[in-house]
Amino acid sequence: MKEDINSFKVTDRKSFVEFLELLKKDFVENNESWENKSIPDLLEVLSMYAEDIQGYYDNTKQNKNADQADWSTFADIFKGAKIYE
């Protein structure tokens, strides 16, 4: 399993599960880098970031349609929620 959540590629359900395990490990080991540390805060920001994810894709020049989400989109939302304010 790769160790960095930002470079880990999510392509299917199995790799999304692995990603979530890495995300949990990152939270335990790097808690200080997380902006949203409580479940209510994280859930609120997950909702906000899911709403804004298309802007992220557009700004980073990724040719993705967030309305046609796949497993990697869900991983992107969790990565964004880690630091989103």
FITORFI-207821 format. One record per residue (C-alpha): residue number from 1; x, y, z. Coordinates in steps of 0.02 Angstrom, whole numbers, plus 50000, padded with zeros to 5 digits. Each point is the difference from the previous one (the first is absolute). Example, Ala and Ser with C-alpha at 12.3 -4.5 7.8 and 13.67 -1.06 7.14 Angstrom:
# residues 2
n->1 | px->50615 | py->49775 | pz->50390
n->2 | px->50069 | py->50172 | pz->49967
***
This chain:
# residues 85
n->1 | px->50000 | py->50000 | pz->50000
n->2 | px->50065 | py->50173 | pz->49956
n->3 | px->50027 | py->50118 | pz->50146
n->4 | px->49955 | py->50172 | pz->49933
n->5 | px->49815 | py->50041 | pz->49982
n->6 | px->50035 | py->50138 | pz->49874
n->7 | px->50090 | py->49887 | pz->49876
n->8 | px->49895 | py->49844 | pz->50029
n->9 | px->49895 | py->49963 | pz->49846
n->10 | px->49820 | py->49948 | pz->50030
n->11 | px->49930 | py->49905 | pz->49853
n->12 | px->49867 | py->49885 | pz->50072
n->13 | px->49909 | py->49950 | pz->50160
n->14 | px->50146 | py->49898 | pz->50066
n->15 | px->50126 | py->50141 | pz->49979
n->16 | px->49874 | py->50121 | pz->50079
n->17 | px->49995 | py->49888 | pz->50154
n->18 | px->50191 | py->50001 | pz->50003
n->19 | px->49995 | py->50189 | pz->49982
n->20 | px->49884 | py->50015 | pz->50151
n->21 | px->50121 | py->49894 | pz->50101
n->22 | px->50142 | py->50117 | pz->49949
n->23 | px->49892 | py->50150 | pz->50045
n->24 | px->49969 | py->49930 | pz->50174
n->25 | px->50187 | py->49967 | pz->50021
n->26 | px->50037 | py->50177 | pz->49943
n->27 | px->49877 | py->50070 | pz->50127
n->28 | px->50079 | py->49900 | pz->50141
n->29 | px->50180 | py->50040 | pz->49951
n->30 | px->49980 | py->50179 | pz->49933
n->31 | px->49853 | py->50069 | pz->50097
n->32 | px->50078 | py->50173 | pz->50006
n->33 | px->49986 | py->50016 | pz->49811
n->34 | px->49811 | py->49970 | pz->50004
n->35 | px->49891 | py->50156 | pz->50001
n->36 | px->49841 | py->49904 | pz->50046
n->37 | px->50028 | py->49880 | pz->50146
n->38 | px->49825 | py->49965 | pz->50065
n->39 | px->49869 | py->49894 | pz->49912
n->40 | px->49873 | py->50143 | pz->49990
n->41 | px->50132 | py->50118 | pz->49928
n->42 | px->50060 | py->49870 | pz->49876
n->43 | px->49823 | py->49956 | pz->49943
n->44 | px->49959 | py->50184 | pz->49976
n->45 | px->50154 | py->50028 | pz->49896
n->46 | px->49975 | py->49840 | pz->49901
n->47 | px->49832 | py->50070 | pz->49947
n->48 | px->50075 | py->50169 | pz->49957
n->49 | px->50145 | py->49925 | pz->49903
n->50 | px->49885 | py->49881 | pz->49906
n->51 | px->49904 | py->50155 | pz->49946
n->52 | px->50161 | py->50088 | pz->49944
n->53 | px->50098 | py->49854 | pz->49926
n->54 | px->49963 | py->50051 | pz->49820
n->55 | px->50091 | py->50164 | pz->50033
n->56 | px->50152 | py->49901 | pz->50060
n->57 | px->49999 | py->49897 | pz->49841
n->58 | px->49981 | py->50155 | pz->49891
n->59 | px->50137 | py->50096 | pz->50092
n->60 | px->50122 | py->49854 | pz->49987
n->61 | px->49955 | py->49976 | pz->49816
n->62 | px->49937 | py->49823 | pz->50026
n->63 | px->49875 | py->49949 | pz->49870
n->64 | px->49877 | py->49924 | pz->50124
n->65 | px->49815 | py->50022 | pz->50020
n->66 | px->49960 | py->49990 | pz->50186
n->67 | px->49820 | py->49958 | pz->49958
n->68 | px->50063 | py->49836 | pz->49927
n->69 | px->50096 | py->49950 | pz->50156
n->70 | px->50106 | py->49845 | pz->50016
n->71 | px->50098 | py->49928 | pz->50146
n->72 | px->50143 | py->50124 | pz->49973
n->73 | px->49879 | py->50146 | pz->50017
n->74 | px->49947 | py->49938 | pz->50172
n->75 | px->50183 | py->49987 | pz->50049
n->76 | px->50031 | py->50178 | pz->49937
n->77 | px->49856 | py->50062 | pz->50108
n->78 | px->50075 | py->49919 | pz->50156
n->79 | px->50174 | py->50068 | pz->49960
n->80 | px->49927 | py->50174 | pz->49978
n->81 | px->49899 | py->49989 | pz->50161
n->82 | px->50159 | py->49966 | pz->50096
n->83 | px->50058 | py->50178 | pz->49972
n->84 | px->49846 | py->50096 | pz->49939
n->85 | px->49942 | py->50145 | pz->50109
***
